[in-house]
Amino acid sequence: MEENQILYRIFSRLAVALGTLNGLSLKDAKKLVSKQIKKHPFKEEIKTLIDVIITDEHENIEQLLDETILVCEELGSNRNYITLEAILEQIATSISKGHDQEEYKYTNAIVERFKKEITLINKKIPQPPVFNMVMETRSLLEWSSIYCIYPLIPKRIKGNGKPVLLIPPYLGDDSSTSFVRKYLKSLGFSTYKWDLGFNMVKAHYIPRLEEKLHDIYQEHNEKVSIVGWSGGGIFAKIMANRHPDQVEQILTIGSPIWGVMDMKTPVYGLMEFFRGKSLKERNERFLAELEPIPKVPVTCIYTKTDGLVPWKHCIEANTFRKDIKNIEVFGSHSGMGANASVLLVTANMLSANIQGKKIRDVGSNIERYLYPNFWKKARKVFKSKKPIAQVVK
């Protein structure tokens, strides 16, 4: 929240002004905005920012809009801006409900301009730096070392026969997910391959995946969790958007799951598929299904040192709902299928979401040494000279 405080401060003023613009008193406008952020993870902090607003600024709403957009540009591309879009839309809808929409043309224009500018900002995510691309070679070490590390990975989670469908990455087949499947199976999950050969990330896989999902759902008579690595996460999200009644949750591993039409990547084959002229129309329909957030729990595992996919495309808006989690791990993109951290997160999150439990990070105190989040907290503790043991409480 600290780094985004300036954004939420100006955004709160814009949201309240949108209410007073349409005849609400300052008190009622603040109450309406507070209602829209009641499920936001930073609701208490934002509520404080709303409470200190003492001036009706609707006459300066254009200026507030410009300032909010400017702050977003300065902070850079961020999937969480979709939450801000939703808040403004909900305010506009609440105010205009039951009235002639023509009267609220200006209000809707403010909201649409904000959404348009955010779309442009989120198209500016750069491709992974050259250093990250070069460091993808460490995946050879990750894949070779997993044979030694695997026996040491804790096996405390109990899968209880819960069904999990695993979808391989672009240009990968079921052997790509062998270690993830093996680990989940050892914990008692019922794992399923995708059985469609090499994943070329094409729309014609979807009908067969839908059939497979339905078969697993019928066999277990319960919803199915879907785990997708890289291009496999694309299909996981599409399945969740199409069949939320059959999908328990999705877990994506280094998967580009939003803004893919504008994604910059050194994976030229994938890029050619997305931008090929002969396939452009079909691609747009196919990839448009990635933009909505599924109405099921979502966990995104990503690495900031990804050398193939820009990591910002691999995380979902965790301010949108409480059941959306982004978990950072150390490692390369190509080695995520053989990454001990990935295996641990996958098992922990599958289990936690199924049981409706919350986990602060993953695993025990010792396991947390594997995650960047631990070291970020550790640095803060070091600077404040507190005992490092407090990090993992």
HELIX and SHEET records of a PDB file:
HELIX    1   1 GLU A    2  ASN A    4  5                                   3    
HELIX    2   2 GLN A    5  LEU A   21  1                                  17    
HELIX    3   3 LEU A   26  GLN A   36  1                                  11    
HELIX    4   4 LYS A   43  ASP A   51  1                                   9    
HELIX    5   5 HIS A   58  ASN A   60  5                                   3    
HELIX    6   6 ILE A   61  LEU A   75  1                                  15    
HELIX    7   7 TYR A   81  SER A   96  1                                  16    
HELIX    8   8 GLN A  101  TYR A  104  5                                   4    
HELIX    9   9 LYS A  105  ILE A  121  1                                  17    
HELIX   10  10 VAL A  130  VAL A  134  1                                   5    
HELIX   11  11 MET A  135  ARG A  138  5                                   4    
HELIX   12  12 SER A  139  ILE A  149  1                                  11    
HELIX   13  13 TYR A  150  LEU A  152  5                                   3    
HELIX   14  14 ASP A  174  THR A  177  5                                   4    
HELIX   15  15 SER A  178  SER A  186  1                                   9    
HELIX   16  16 ALA A  203  TYR A  205  5                                   3    
HELIX   17  17 ILE A  206  HIS A  220  1                                  15    
HELIX   18  18 GLY A  231  ARG A  242  1                                  12    
HELIX   19  19 VAL A  260  ASP A  262  5                                   3    
HELIX   20  20 TYR A  268  ARG A  275  1                                   8    
HELIX   21  21 LYS A  277  LEU A  279  5                                   3    
HELIX   22  22 LYS A  280  ALA A  288  1                                   9    
HELIX   23  23 TRP A  311  CYS A  314  5                                   4    
HELIX   24  24 MET A  336  ALA A  338  5                                   3    
HELIX   25  25 ALA A  340  GLN A  355  1                                  16    
HELIX   26  26 GLU A  367  LEU A  370  5                                   4    
HELIX   27  27 PRO A  372  SER A  384  1                                  13    
HELIX   28  28 ILE A  388  VAL A  392  5                                   5    
SHEET    1   A 6 SER A 190  TYR A 192  0                                        
SHEET    2   A 6 PRO A 163  ILE A 167  1                                        
SHEET    3   A 6 VAL A 224  TRP A 229  1                                        
SHEET    4   A 6 VAL A 247  ILE A 253  1                                        
SHEET    5   A 6 VAL A 298  TYR A 302  1                                        
SHEET    6   A 6 ILE A 324  GLU A 328  1                                        
END                                                                             
